[in-house]
Amino acid sequence: MKTKFMITIFTCLLLWSAVLLLSFSNIFKHQLLGATINVGSKDSVKPRDKLLGGLLTADFDEDSCLSRYQSSLYRKPSPYRTSEYLVSKLRDYEMLHKRCGPGTDAYKRATEKLGHDHENVGDSSAGECKYIVWVAVYGLGNRILTLASVFLYALLTERIILVDQRKDISDLFCEPFPGTSWLLPLDFPLMGQIDSFNREYSHCYGTMLKNHTINSTTIPSHLYLHLLHDYRDQDKMFFCQKDQSLINKVPWLVVKSNLYFIPSLWLNPSFQTELIKLFPQKDTVFYHLARYLFHPTNQVWGMVTRSYNAYLSRADEILGIQIRVFSRQTKYFQHVMNQIVACTQREKLLPEAAAQGESQATNTSNPTKLKAVLVTSLNPEYSNNLKNMYWERPTTTGDIVKVYQPSRERFQQTDKKLHDQKALAEMYLLSLTDKLITSSSSTFGYVAQGLGGLKPWILYTPKKFKTPNPPCGRGVSMEPCFLKPPAHRCEAKKGINTAKIVPFVRHCEDLRHYGLKLVDDTKDEL
């Protein structure tokens, strides 16, 4: 009897010790994470705001999506404050999505309505959920920019955003909303049809306007919004206040877009007041939305952290160079290489390489700096040439330049899982740099600059295979460019200057005559 009692006591002590050890192990693991991530001597002591000023909710399991709460370990404290109104609006949206999202009774009732060709406005019950379905198009940069655009539209119109999961969206990003899913169920009634939706589809809004088959009394159960680069004037009426009053009554919207159309939402009077409350600093829209929505999966985050810790973390300064050549020939171009070097020298982003035979500079007044250069390109030749330039010759300042390129894919391979994961990891790495050079009109670069809150130096598009002069120019804001906006406002004559109507929308630096972007109109430089 005494022996059994002693065994029981010993077993309890052993179990208690194991639980205690496991508890200390978990605490140590999270403390070690913060202590061992080497973010460089320039940020050795850095306050950690893992909820990003309230932008994120604490309602997620940290281990299921490491990037969500670890990203602050790799970034400097944000100079861009999140508005309290945006935080409140996001928490309200999360509750709405939980009430109306997949698997709920509200979602089931809404999908049943898709079986009817039209429904009378009077039959629509107050408080019923409304939805907007995002369908993936070509190019990861395009997808990210349009997802942000569609989400902001959903936020403004109190719709539930659901994303087509048949591509690799769940291999790239974690779920952004707690306790629910943003993935469109595979048994969605229109799933077998949405791939064929185009401008000629009978429920395309532009087509219905053209054929006069939609009005304020009889509302279709769903509309297709064709917001691709080839959209017609009728499709562009989506951005108009009068049309939004009609569209708002439709329970289901399905959208295809390859454009960052947020600037045109600001031109709609019915949205403008709300947008100013959400984003008092108007050039931070994508910056805040991206940090809220886009959290790389653990596999992608591993690529980011391994690359950063191995190649970038010890540098005194990191320069990102994003190279995209829009040419039928996917190959190396010497005039582009000349342009990159000219830009880095002219803007003093990198030190000059000494002339052949010239000895390394001896700088006794300032310590030698390590400058890391992160190059992203489909071609390896640009980074190889830059690396050789600083390998073969010393710098005139005595600084050390280290060049790193994570992947060398040669060709764009959208929808190949590993290729897209590498692309996302590189976008994120570029956003962690101190200074950034991007290629004109590249959505890849737009994502990186917006996510990082960086005003890039933009490589101008070469003409006739010659290096432009000047080779690059500084962007006026970190916002992406709306590459193909409507040519005129809804009530304005064609060709009117948008900047004369609203001071916070400008023509893009890289598309001077037709692209639009948001700028911060409170700054003197603008």
C-alpha positions, 0 to 999 in steps of 0.5 A, spaced: 500 500 500 505 504 501 509 502 495 503 504 491 502 511 494 509 513 493 509 511 486 502 515 485 506 521 488 512 520 484 508 519 477 504 526 479 511 529 480 513 527 474 507 529 470 507 536 473 515 537 472 513 535 464 508 540 464 512 545 467 518 544 462 513 544 456 511 551 459 518 554 460 519 551 453 514 555 449 516 561 453 523 560 451 521 559 444 517 565 443 523 569 447 528 566 443 525 568 436 525 575 438 532 575 441 535 571 435 532 574 429 538 578 427 535 585 424 541 588 423 545 593 428 541 599 425 535 596 429 538 592 435 533 595 440 526 596 436 519 596 440 515 590 437 508 592 435 505 585 433 498 588 432 501 594 427 497 599 431 491 595 432 490 594 424 490 586 426 486 583 431 489 578 436 484 573 435 489 568 431 493 562 433 500 565 432 503 558 430 498 557 424 501 563 420 507 566 423 508 572 418 502 575 421 505 577 428 512 576 426 513 581 421 514 587 426 520 584 427 523 585 421 521 592 420 522 599 422 516 602 427 511 605 422 511 612 421 504 611 418 499 611 423 493 607 422 486 611 423 482 609 429 476 609 424 479 604 420 481 599 426 473 600 428 471 599 420 475 593 420 473 590 426 466 591 424 467 588 417 470 581 421 464 581 425 460 581 418 464 576 415 463 571 420 455 572 420 455 572 413 461 568 410 461 560 408 457 555 412 452 560 415 445 560 414 445 567 411 450 564 406 446 559 404 440 563 403 444 568 399 446 562 394 439 560 393 437 566 390 442 565 385 437 560 382 432 566 380 434 570 373 431 576 376 428 578 383 424 584 385 427 590 389 421 589 394 422 582 395 429 584 398 429 583 406 433 588 410 439 586 413 440 581 408 448 579 406 451 582 400 457 579 396 462 580 391 466 574 388 474 576 386 476 571 380 483 571 379 486 573 373 494 573 370 500 575 374 501 575 382 502 582 382 495 584 378 492 579 383 494 582 389 493 589 387 486 587 385 484 583 391 486 590 395 481 594 391 476 589 391 476 588 399 476 596 399 470 596 395 467 591 399 469 595 406 465 601 403 459 598 401 458 593 406 459 586 402 462 580 404 469 579 399 470 571 397 476 569 393 476 564 388 480 558 391 482 554 385 488 558 383 494 558 389 491 563 393 491 558 399 498 556 398 500 564 398 496 567 404 493 566 410 486 567 412 485 574 414 479 574 417 478 570 424 473 565 425 471 564 418 474 564 411 474 568 405 475 562 400 469 561 395 466 554 396 467 550 391 460 548 390 458 555 389 452 555 384 456 559 379 463 556 379 462 552 373 460 558 369 465 564 372 471 562 367 467 564 361 464 571 364 466 576 359 464 583 356 459 579 352 456 575 358 448 577 359 449 579 366 455 583 365 454 590 367 456 594 361 452 589 356 446 590 360 447 598 360 448 597 353 442 593 351 438 597 356 436 590 360 437 593 367 433 598 371 432 601 378 425 596 379 428 590 376 434 587 379 438 581 377 440 576 382 448 577 380 452 582 376 459 581 372 463 587 373 468 587 367 474 591 370 480 588 366 484 593 361 480 592 355 473 594 359 469 599 355 466 605 356 459 602 359 463 597 364 467 604 366 460 606 369 461 602 375 465 608 378 460 613 377 455 615 383 449 614 379 451 607 377 453 605 384 446 606 387 443 601 382 449 596 383 448 596 391 441 593 390 444 587 387 446 581 392 451 578 388 457 581 384 462 577 380 469 581 378 475 580 374 480 585 374 487 586 373 487 593 375 488 597 381 482 601 381 482 604 388 484 612 385 477 612 381 473 610 388 476 616 391 473 620 385 466 618 387 462 623 391 459 617 395 465 614 397 470 620 398 467 622 405 468 615 408 475 614 405 478 620 408 476 618 414 479 611 413 485 614 410 487 621 413 494 620 409 491 619 402 497 615 400 497 610 405 491 606 402 495 600 399 500 600 405 495 599 410 490 594 406 496 590 404 499 589 411 492 587 414 490 582 408 496 579 406 500 575 410 504 569 407 503 562 409 508 559 413 512 556 407 513 563 404 515 566 410 520 561 411 523 563 404 523 570 407 526 569 413 531 565 411 533 569 405 533 576 410 537 572 416 542 569 411 544 575 406 541 582 409 540 582 416 547 584 417 547 590 412 548 597 415 543 599 409 539 595 404 537 597 397 532 593 393 532 593 385 526 590 382 527 589 374 522 587 369 523 588 362 517 588 358 519 585 351 517 579 347 524 577 348 525 575 355 533 576 355 538 580 358 539 587 355 545 591 356 542 598 355 538 596 361 544 594 365 547 601 363 540 604 366 541 601 373 548 603 374 546 610 372 540 610 376 544 608 382 550 613 381 546 619 379 541 618 385 547 616 390 544 609 392 550 606 391 558 608 391 561 608 385 566 603 383 574 605 383 577 606 376 581 600 374 588 600 377 585 605 382 587 603 390 581 602 395 579 609 398 582 609 405 576 613 409 578 614 417 573 619 418 567 614 417 567 607 419 566 602 413 559 600 411 556 594 408 551 595 403 546 589 401 543 589 394 537 585 393 536 584 386 529 581 383 529 579 376 527 573 371 534 574 369 540 573 373 545 577 368 543 583 372 545 581 379 551 577 376 554 584 373 553 588 379 556 583 383 562 582 378 563 590 378 564 591 386 568 584 386 573 586 381 574 593 383 573 597 390 568 602 391 571 610 392 568 610 399 571 604 401 564 601 403 563 594 401 557 592 397 554 585 397 549 583 391 544 577 392 538 575 388 534 570 391 531 566 384 533 566 377 526 563 374 528 566 367 520 566 365 514 568 368 510 562 370 503 564 374 499 559 377 505 554 378 505 554 386 513 554 387 514 560 382 508 564 385 511 562 392 518 565 390 515 571 387 511 573 393 517 572 398 521 576 393 516 582 393 516 581 401 523 582 401 523 588 397 518 591 402 523 590 407 529 594 404 531 601 406 531 604 399 528 601 393 528 602 385 523 599 381 521 598 374 516 602 370 509 600 370 511 593 374 505 591 378 510 587 382 514 593 384 508 596 386 506 591 391 513 591 394 513 599 395 506 599 397 507 594 402 514 597 405 511 604 405 517 606 400 517 611 395 521 608 390 526 611 384 522 609 378 526 606 372 523 610 366 521 605 360 527 605 355 525 607 348 529 604 342 533 600 346 537 606 349 538 608 356 533 614 358 536 620 360 535 621 366 535 614 367 530 614 373 526 619 378 523 619 385 516 617 386 511 622 389 508 617 393 508 609 395 501 608 392 501 603 386 498 606 379 491 605 376 494 603 369 488 604 365 483 609 369 477 611 365 479 617 360 473 622 364 469 623 370 462 621 370 459 628 369 465 631 366 467 632 359 473 627 356 480 629 357 478 633 363 484 634 368 483 630 374 488 634 378 484 640 378 478 637 381 481 633 386 488 635 389 490 628 391 489 624 385 495 625 380 498 622 373 503 617 375 510 618 374 511 612 369 505 613 365 504 621 365 498 622 360 493 616 363 495 613 369 492 615 376 495 614 383 493 617 390 498 622 393 498 626 400 495 633 398 498 635 405 505 635 403 508 642 401 512 638 395 505 636 392 
